[in-house]
Amino acid sequence: MMHHANATRVTSCARASTSARTGSAATTKATRAALARRQRFASRAPRASNGDNDAASARVANDDEQDILKRYEDVARASPAAFGGACATFLLLNRALSGVAPVADASSAQSRADVICLAMSACLVLTGLTWVALKTKPPTKVTLVGAELTTPYFAADASAGLRRELAWAWDAANAATNCDGMAIIAADGTRIMQAGIAASALNNPRALAEPVPLGPICARARAESSGNYLANLKLFPGRVEFEPFFPINAQAVCVSPIGTSAVLVTCSRVQRGFTPNDQRWFAVLAQKLDNALDAARVD
């Protein structure tokens, strides 16, 4: 009887052990599958994020480098002079403490080397002094004094399609360049479009509808189909012809002919605010507007 009970307990324990091993194996298999899925997901997801993180890190590093150079610009400019002066000082100390005769002797290799090093030190000092003296003056940036047009003005007879083209041109120029004001004037003086910051007198909507005679600069650009860029407007006596449609303190003006029928005039609050690429882009923009005006006339 006792032997039978012991056998029963042994069998039960064996079954329990087998069940535990089976459950543990199943749990281990499920855990391994879950870990495999996580690894596959982790191996996929970080690739895009790593690329984004690398690009972001590169941008941050570039910005930090530019900030450091800008912050220590004076130190960087003076560093050649400091290095040249230190080299000359050490050279003279070496000459004095080495026991070599103070008088330069052309037959001595030490003397020839000292002369060459002194000349190089003098070049470094002069280079540093030149860098310190010649600093690039930042372009003048002012607050334009005029009427800010919240929405562009269009000629009364401009079609809906032409208005969309003109509005796109202003939005693109304002977003991509330092353009703060834009005016499109026809050959007969009709104001086709005015946007951005305009002359103070144009705060009245009736003034916008009045014709504006083209001055000699705009007329020459239209007649010769050649643009004109006034990088520092205050130096040009002809700046008065832009006062009817731009603020009196505009710093730069670019004139681009729109075929032979109109001109595209843009202004900036920044002196030398338009780059050569901006000027070329204005020329392409004027060609697009010329096609738009031709299509509007046909319609």
Helices and strands as residue ranges (DSSP letters): H 2-71, H 73-97, H 109-133, E 147-154, H 160-176, E 181-186, E 191-198, G 200-203, H 205-209, H 216-224, E 228-230, G 233-235, G 237-242, E 252-258, E 262-268, H 276-298
